[in-house]
């Protein structure tokens, strides 16, 4: 197992009549996993219900990097 740092961002957000290319949503979170894909899945599945309800999964980008 390896240690990964994971963040979640939204792409092309609109807020207060302004358009942003990306908006930081969650993280960084440190995750122990076998590979980057498992680290991303573990992070998405472990989100709080209130945070997950605010996310549009079509615009969600999960960024993972080895630590």
C-alpha positions as CSV (number, residue, x, y, z in Angstrom):
1,X,0.0,0.0,0.0
2,X,1.1,3.5,-0.7
3,X,0.2,7.0,0.6
4,X,-1.7,9.4,-1.7
5,X,-2.9,13.0,-1.5
6,X,-6.4,13.5,-2.9
7,X,-8.4,16.6,-3.7
8,X,-11.8,17.2,-5.4
9,X,-12.5,20.2,-7.6
10,X,-15.5,21.3,-9.8
11,X,-14.9,22.4,-13.3
12,X,-16.5,25.5,-14.9
13,X,-18.5,26.8,-11.9
14,X,-20.9,29.7,-11.9
15,X,-21.2,31.7,-8.7
16,X,-22.6,35.2,-8.0
17,X,-23.0,35.9,-11.7
18,X,-19.3,35.1,-12.4
19,X,-17.9,32.0,-14.1
20,X,-14.9,30.3,-12.6
21,X,-12.8,27.7,-14.4
22,X,-12.4,25.5,-11.3
23,X,-13.6,25.6,-7.7
24,X,-11.9,23.7,-4.9
25,X,-14.5,21.5,-3.1
26,X,-12.8,19.0,-0.8
27,X,-9.4,18.0,0.5
28,X,-6.5,17.6,0.6
29,X,-7.0,14.2,2.2
30,X,-4.3,11.6,2.8
31,X,-5.3,8.1,1.8
32,X,-3.6,4.7,2.1
33,X,-4.4,2.6,-0.9
34,X,-3.0,0.1,-3.4
35,X,-3.1,2.5,-6.3
36,X,-4.3,5.9,-7.4
37,X,-7.6,4.6,-8.7
38,X,-8.4,3.0,-5.3
39,X,-7.4,6.1,-3.5
40,X,-9.8,8.2,-5.6
41,X,-12.7,5.8,-5.1
42,X,-12.1,5.6,-1.4
43,X,-12.2,9.4,-1.1
44,X,-15.4,9.8,-3.2
45,X,-17.2,7.0,-1.3
46,X,-16.2,8.4,2.1
47,X,-17.6,12.0,1.5
48,X,-20.1,13.3,4.0
49,X,-23.7,13.2,2.7
50,X,-24.0,17.0,2.8
51,X,-20.8,17.5,0.8
52,X,-21.8,14.8,-1.7
53,X,-25.3,16.4,-2.2
54,X,-23.6,19.7,-3.3
55,X,-21.5,18.0,-6.0
56,X,-22.4,17.7,-9.6
57,X,-20.6,14.4,-10.4
58,X,-20.4,15.3,-14.1
59,X,-18.2,18.3,-13.3
60,X,-16.3,16.7,-10.5
61,X,-12.5,16.1,-11.0
62,X,-10.6,13.9,-8.5
63,X,-6.9,14.7,-8.4
64,X,-4.6,12.1,-6.9
65,X,-0.9,12.2,-6.4
66,X,1.6,9.9,-4.6
67,X,3.0,11.3,-1.5
